[in-house]
Amino acid sequence: MAAEATATGDDGRTRTPSAAGEAGATVDTSALSVGQHLVVTGSGYDASRGIYVAICVIPADGVVTRNDHTALADRVQDLYIPVKFTA
């Protein structure tokens, strides 16, 4: 099973990003290793908007999604899946 988050925005659309290992393998997002690959997929996003997907360490480690630079003020597609890295 992939790690995921789900949220419904002000527009009524439910969005779900998921993070899994290669070939859909289960991944422990609380113990990622350097060099480990994540495959991030999502559903429910507005296809007319570009989406950024990133791993961020500020304010906390996580896989995040948000609208691209064409819709900076529209935060409805912001979602977060927490991750942690191990040595």
Beta strands, then each sheet from edge to edge (+ up, - down):
strand 1: 3-4
strand 2: 7-8
strand 3: 14-20
strand 4: 39-43
strand 5: 51-56
strand 6: 62-67
strand 7: 79-82
sheet 1: 1+ 3- 2+
sheet 2: 1+ 3- 4+
sheet 3: 5+ 6- 7+
end
